[in-house]
Every structure is written in C-alpha cells, then in structure tokens.
Amino acid sequence: MEGVRLQTENLAVGYNGKALIRDICLSLRPGEIMTLIGPNGAGKSTILKTIIQQLALVRGTVYLNGRDMARLTEREISQRMSVLMTSHIHPELMTCEDVVATGRYPYTGRLGILTKEDREKVAQCLELVHASALADQDFSRISDGQRQRVLLARALCQEPEVLVLDEPTSFLDIRHKLELLAILKDMVRSRRLAVLMSLHELDLAQKVSDWVVCVHGDVIERQGPPEEIFSADYIMRLYGAARGSYNALFGSLELEAVRGEPEVFVIGGGGAGIPIYRQLQRQGIPFAAGVLAENDLDFPVARALAVEVVSEEAFRPVGDAAFQRAAVVMERCTRVLCPLTVFGPVNEKNRLLRERAREAGKLAEA
C-alpha cells in the first residue's frame, strides 16, 4: 500500500448489515482524481458514506495512509481527510469566513480558539477558491455556486491528504461547475491531493478523472482510466439506455433518430452540419446526410441522428461512387440544405451535389 492514500479491501456496503454492493477494492494515490459513475440508485453515495464512516461497514476494511480507519480517532481522520457531501448545511448567523474556519477545528485546542496562523490559513483557502470577497457575507444568503466554493475552502482548510466529494457539481450552473472542477484539478496538481468523488455528468467525469469506477448492480463492474471506460457501447449498457446514443468522442448524448423516408438531404462537413442535424431531429423531420468522410467532425452525430449517411473513407477525396450514392438519396428528398460555403479538392463532389440540388429547385437556405 506504499504511496496509496486511500484503499478499500474486500469492502461490502449497505444498510442494517445487509450488503448491497460487494468486493469493492479501490486504491487512490496522491495527485489522482478517482470518480464513481453509474445509474441513479446504483450505490455511489452509499460507498462514499461508508468510506467516510457515515454508514457502518458491512464487511471489509478501509485504509487511510495505510492505517485501518476503524482504529483511527475522529481527530486523526479529520486531519487527513476532508468531506464535501451533497446535503446542505444551514449554519445560523455565520459568515463565510466563519464556515471556512470550522475546517481548522481538528487542529485547535478543546476551546476551538483559532490562532493567527489558523486565520491566515482561512484567508488563504478563501483566496484559493476565489471567494475572498465573500468572507464577511452571511453564508445563508449566498448562491449555490458560491456556497460550494466556500465549503470547498472549508474542506481545504483541514489540509487534507484525501478529499471526498459526493456529486459536487449538482445544482450548479455551467460556470460554477467548471470553476469548481478547475480548482480541484489545480489542488490535485499543486498539492498532490487525492480526490474521490461521484459525478452524474459523464462529459465532466470523462475530462477531469484520472481513474473511473463503474458501479452497477451489486459490484464494481469495471474500473480504469477514462480512455478505457468511455466507449459508446459500454456507457449505454452501464446505464441501461435503450434509446438514443452516447458519443464517446464528444462525451455527449444524442437523442434517437427520427424514422421514416428522408425528407431533407444535408450536405455538411467540418462540424457545419451538426446544428442542422439536431434542429431537424427536434422538429421530427427524417433526413439523410452526406457525403461525409468517416473521420469528419459531422460524421458521428450524423450517424446517430440521420436515417441514412453517405460516407467516404477517411483521408480520401469524395469519390465517384459516393457521389452517385448521395445523388440517388438526394433525389428522393424534397429539400436540400448545405451550410458549407467553402469547397476544396477533398469535397469538390459535394459542391457538385449542391449545384445539382440548385438546378432541381431543391436547395433551401440552411
């Protein structure tokens, strides 16, 4: 266990002594973010609450810096591990500075009196999370995003080696999600902090995590680096999704395609067609797309949303065969959209498709 900050060995978690998830074996190292993903109700929060001792172990051992946590005092644990859970705290008549200062209590005497050095730590942690301006504000009157930053400052004020967070980005807008995760990533790099958290946002989990743990059924079904976990087929299976698709390249979800004979043909490429594909899908209009290189930015979205996609092999100009296939499909459509304004040697045949659509009176403004 050398170099491991947090480790679970044959851990089983659940309620009233009944195991819901078994054989949980995790190893979290300094400078690493480990993220639990999985469907709602899979037990991600149950695992975290057991690790931080909010729930009793059903079986197994949790080690903190190589020591059995069951043998550590609450003070010893709080000097090494900080926790930020989803449940809101409602401190009465406390400023944000007061809330952050509670993170120093593991280091104060019995009376909880803060020293000058403790106050300096509080100020430093508020600055780290870009919340210095909130110091004197009433904690109960700030926004959810500001509250999460203040609570993160409190957690950092404990000077932990391990930080445990349960869905820290829930209820935050895009700006505050990105700010919070950027701060976490900075702490991981600069302080070699070890972070264990759960996330619902797959796109964020894919981008921020060093190690991903998939909770499914009564076991940890799979774990590994995000490059091994986030494949389209596996994510759909993990979440039991029968409709729509998951795009592993973009880390995004797409709704299912509108079925039926294509009414619109979209001549796209280079990302220009993506907004049109999604607009047509929202409007319930079946469409076809082409000619797209199989490595084109448009291609995975078109494949997810279009009734039919005419494609060409990657790194090759659009050939005669693909052009003829596209022309046949386009002939069946009543309308053609072409968001492209620039053509070159690679997609010259797409320019010819546009001209054919114009001559047939089918070309509409994209």
C-alpha positions in Angstrom: 0.0 0.0 0.0 3.0 2.3 -0.3 2.1 5.6 -1.9 -1.6 4.9 -1.6 -3.7 7.5 0.2 -7.0 5.6 0.4 -7.6 1.9 -0.1 -10.6 -0.4 0.4 -10.1 -4.1 0.8 -13.0 -6.6 0.1 -15.4 -3.8 1.1 -19.1 -4.5 1.3 -21.6 -1.7 1.8 -25.3 -1.5 2.6 -27.8 -0.9 5.3 -28.7 -2.7 8.5 -25.9 -5.2 7.9 -27.2 -6.3 4.5 -24.7 -5.9 1.7 -25.9 -4.1 -1.4 -22.5 -3.8 -3.2 -19.7 -6.3 -2.5 -16.0 -6.8 -3.3 -15.1 -3.1 -3.6 -11.4 -2.8 -4.0 -10.1 0.7 -4.7 -6.7 2.3 -4.5 -6.4 6.1 -4.6 -3.0 7.7 -5.0 -1.7 11.2 -4.4 -2.3 13.6 -7.3 -5.2 11.5 -8.6 -8.9 12.1 -9.1 -11.0 8.9 -8.9 -14.6 9.2 -9.9 -17.6 6.9 -9.3 -20.1 6.8 -12.1 -23.3 4.7 -12.6 -27.0 4.9 -12.8 -29.2 6.6 -10.1 -29.6 4.4 -7.1 -26.5 2.2 -8.0 -24.9 2.9 -4.6 -22.3 5.6 -5.4 -23.3 7.7 -2.3 -23.5 4.6 -0.2 -19.9 3.7 -1.0 -18.7 7.2 -0.2 -20.7 7.4 3.1 -19.3 4.1 4.2 -15.7 5.2 3.4 -16.2 8.4 5.4 -17.9 6.4 8.3 -21.3 8.0 8.0 -22.5 4.4 7.4 -21.3 1.3 9.2 -19.1 -1.2 7.3 -20.9 -4.4 6.4 -17.6 -6.1 5.7 -14.0 -5.4 4.7 -11.5 -2.6 5.6 -10.9 1.0 4.6 -7.2 2.1 4.9 -6.2 5.8 5.2 -2.5 6.2 4.6 -2.0 2.5 5.2 -3.8 2.5 8.6 -7.2 0.9 9.3 -9.6 3.8 9.6 -11.6 1.8 12.2 -8.6 2.2 14.5 -8.1 5.9 14.0 -9.7 8.6 16.2 -12.1 11.1 14.7 -9.4 13.8 15.1 -6.8 11.7 13.3 -9.2 11.1 10.4 -10.2 14.8 10.1 -6.6 15.8 9.9 -6.1 13.6 6.9 -9.5 13.5 5.1 -12.0 16.2 4.2 -15.5 15.6 3.1 -17.9 17.6 0.9 -21.3 15.9 0.6 -24.5 17.0 -1.2 -26.5 17.6 1.9 -26.8 21.3 2.5 -25.6 22.7 5.8 -27.6 25.6 7.4 -25.4 27.4 9.9 -27.1 30.1 11.8 -25.7 33.6 11.8 -22.3 32.5 10.3 -20.3 34.4 7.8 -18.5 32.6 5.0 -15.2 33.1 6.9 -16.8 31.5 10.0 -17.8 28.5 8.0 -14.3 28.1 6.4 -12.8 28.5 9.9 -14.5 25.4 11.1 -12.1 23.5 8.9 -9.3 24.4 11.4 -11.1 22.7 14.4 -9.2 19.4 14.1 -6.0 21.4 14.9 -7.3 23.7 17.6 -7.4 23.0 21.4 -10.6 22.0 23.2 -11.9 25.5 23.2 -11.6 25.8 19.4 -9.8 29.1 19.6 -8.1 30.0 16.3 -4.5 31.3 16.3 -3.2 33.9 13.9 -1.8 31.1 11.8 -5.3 29.5 11.6 -6.8 32.8 10.5 -4.1 33.0 7.8 -5.0 29.5 6.6 -8.7 30.5 6.4 -7.8 33.6 4.3 -5.5 31.5 2.0 -8.2 28.9 1.4 -10.8 31.5 0.6 -8.4 33.0 -1.9 -7.6 29.6 -3.4 -11.3 29.1 -4.3 -11.7 32.8 -5.5 -14.1 33.5 -2.6 -12.1 36.2 -0.6 -14.8 38.8 -1.4 -17.4 36.5 0.3 -15.6 36.4 3.7 -17.9 38.8 5.5 -21.1 37.7 3.8 -23.9 35.7 5.5 -23.4 32.1 4.4 -27.1 31.5 4.2 -27.6 34.4 1.7 -25.1 33.4 -1.0 -25.8 31.4 -4.2 -25.4 27.7 -4.5 -22.2 28.1 -6.6 -20.7 30.4 -4.1 -21.7 28.1 -1.3 -19.9 25.2 -2.9 -16.7 27.2 -3.2 -16.9 28.2 0.4 -17.5 24.6 1.5 -14.6 23.5 -0.7 -12.5 26.2 1.1 -13.5 24.7 4.4 -12.5 21.2 3.3 -9.1 22.5 2.0 -8.6 24.4 5.3 -8.3 21.0 7.0 -5.2 20.5 5.0 -6.3 17.0 3.9 -4.4 14.4 2.0 -7.7 12.9 0.8 -10.8 14.8 -0.3 -14.2 13.0 -0.7 -17.0 14.7 -2.6 -20.5 13.5 -3.4 -21.8 15.0 -6.6 -20.1 18.4 -6.0 -21.4 19.9 -9.3 -25.1 19.1 -8.7 -27.3 22.1 -8.9 -24.5 24.3 -10.2 -24.6 26.3 -13.5 -22.0 25.7 -16.2 -19.7 28.5 -14.9 -19.6 27.2 -11.4 -19.3 23.6 -12.4 -16.2 24.5 -14.5 -14.8 26.7 -11.8 -15.2 24.1 -9.1 -13.5 21.3 -11.1 -10.7 23.6 -12.2 -9.9 24.4 -8.6 -10.0 20.8 -7.7 -7.6 19.9 -10.6 -5.3 22.7 -9.5 -5.2 21.3 -5.9 -4.5 17.8 -7.2 -1.6 19.1 -9.2 -0.1 21.6 -6.8 -0.7 19.8 -3.5 -0.8 16.2 -4.6 -4.3 16.0 -3.2 -6.1 12.6 -3.7 -9.7 13.1 -4.6 -12.5 10.6 -4.5 -15.9 11.8 -5.8 -19.1 10.8 -7.6 -20.4 12.6 -10.7 -23.5 12.4 -12.8 -22.2 14.5 -15.6 -20.4 12.0 -17.9 -18.8 14.6 -20.0 -17.1 16.2 -16.9 -16.2 12.8 -15.5 -14.5 11.8 -18.8 -12.5 15.0 -18.8 -11.5 15.5 -15.2 -10.9 11.9 -13.9 -7.6 10.0 -13.8 -9.4 6.8 -12.8 -13.1 5.9 -13.3 -15.1 3.4 -11.2 -18.3 2.0 -12.6 -20.9 1.0 -10.1 -23.5 -1.4 -11.5 -25.7 -4.0 -9.8 -24.1 -5.3 -6.7 -20.5 -5.0 -7.8 -17.9 -2.6 -9.2 -18.4 -3.7 -12.8 -15.4 -2.0 -14.3 -12.7 0.5 -13.4 -9.8 2.0 -15.3 -8.6 5.2 -17.0 -11.3 7.2 -18.8 -9.9 6.2 -22.2 -10.8 2.6 -21.4 -14.2 3.2 -19.8 -15.9 5.8 -22.0 -16.9 3.8 -25.1 -20.3 4.3 -26.6 -21.4 0.7 -26.2 -20.3 0.3 -22.6 -21.8 3.6 -21.3 -25.2 2.7 -22.9 -25.0 -0.7 -21.3 -23.9 0.7 -17.9 -26.9 3.0 -17.7 -29.4 0.6 -19.3 -30.2 3.1 -22.0 -32.3 1.7 -24.8 -33.0 4.9 -26.8 -30.6 7.5 -28.2 -26.8 7.1 -28.2 -23.7 8.2 -26.4 -20.9 9.9 -28.3 -17.6 8.8 -26.7 -15.6 11.3 -28.9 -17.5 14.3 -27.7 -18.6 12.9 -24.3 -22.2 13.8 -25.2 -25.6 12.2 -25.5 -27.7 12.3 -28.7 -31.4 11.6 -28.9 -32.6 8.8 -31.2 -33.0 9.4 -35.0 -36.4 10.3 -36.5 -37.5 7.3 -38.5 -39.1 7.3 -41.9 -38.2 8.1 -45.5 -35.7 11.1 -45.5 -37.4 14.4 -46.5 -34.2 16.5 -46.3 -30.7 15.9 -47.5 -27.9 17.8 -45.7 -24.6 18.4 -47.4 -22.4 19.0 -44.4 -18.9 18.6 -43.1 -16.4 20.1 -40.7 -19.0 20.5 -38.0 -21.2 22.8 -40.1 -23.9 20.2 -40.3 -24.2 19.3 -36.6 -26.6 22.2 -35.7 -28.8 21.4 -38.6 -28.9 17.6 -37.8 -30.1 18.5 -34.2 -32.6 21.0 -35.4 -34.2 18.6 -37.9 -34.3 15.9 -35.1 -36.0 18.3 -32.8 -38.6 19.1 -35.5 -39.3 15.4 -36.1 -38.1 15.6 -39.7 -36.3 12.5 -41.0 -33.2 13.4 -43.0 -30.1 12.0 -44.8 -26.6 13.4 -44.8 -23.5 13.2 -47.0 -21.0 13.0 -48.3 -19.1 12.8 -45.1 -15.6 11.4 -44.5 -15.6 8.8 -41.8 -13.2 11.0 -39.7 -15.2 14.2 -40.2 -16.5 16.1 -37.2 -20.0 15.7 -38.5 -19.9 12.0 -39.0 -20.7 10.6 -35.5 -23.6 13.0 -35.0 -25.0 12.3 -38.4 -24.7 8.6 -37.9 -26.6 9.0 -34.6 -29.4 11.2 -35.9 -29.8 10.7 -39.7 -31.9 8.0 -41.4 -29.1 7.4 -43.8 -25.5 8.7 -44.1 -23.5 8.5 -47.3 -19.8 8.4 -46.3 -16.3 8.2 -47.8 -13.3 6.6 -46.3 -11.1 8.8 -44.0 -8.4 11.0 -45.6 -9.8 10.4 -49.1 -11.5 12.9 -51.5 -15.2 12.2 -52.2 -15.1 9.6 -54.9 -17.5 9.0 -57.9 -19.2 6.0 -56.1 -20.0 8.0 -53.0 -21.2 10.9 -55.2 -23.6 8.7 -57.1 -25.0 7.2 -53.9 -25.6 10.6 -52.5 -27.2 11.8 -55.7 -29.7 8.9 -55.6 -30.6 9.6 -51.9 -30.8 13.3 -52.6 -33.2 12.7 -55.5 -35.7 11.1 -53.0 -35.7 14.1 -50.8 -37.9 17.2 -51.3 -35.4 19.7 -49.8 -31.6 20.1 -49.6 -29.7 22.1 -47.1 -26.0 23.0 -47.5 -24.3 25.0 -44.7 -20.9 24.8 -46.5 -19.6 27.9 -48.1 -16.1 26.8 -49.0 -15.1 23.7 -51.0 -11.8 22.2 -51.9 -10.3 19.2 -53.7 -11.4 16.8 -51.0 -15.1 17.8 -51.1 -15.4 19.1 -54.6 -18.1 16.5 -55.3 -20.2 18.0 -52.5 -20.1 21.3 -54.4 -21.4 19.4 -57.5 -24.2 17.9 -55.3 -25.2 21.4 -54.2 -25.3 22.6 -57.8 -27.4 19.6 -58.8 -29.8 20.4 -55.9 -30.0 24.1 -57.0 -30.8 23.1 -60.6 -33.6 20.8 -59.4 -35.0 23.7 -57.3 -34.5 21.8 -54.1 -31.8 23.9 -52.5 -33.1 25.8 -49.5 -31.3 28.3 -47.2 -29.5 26.4 -44.4 
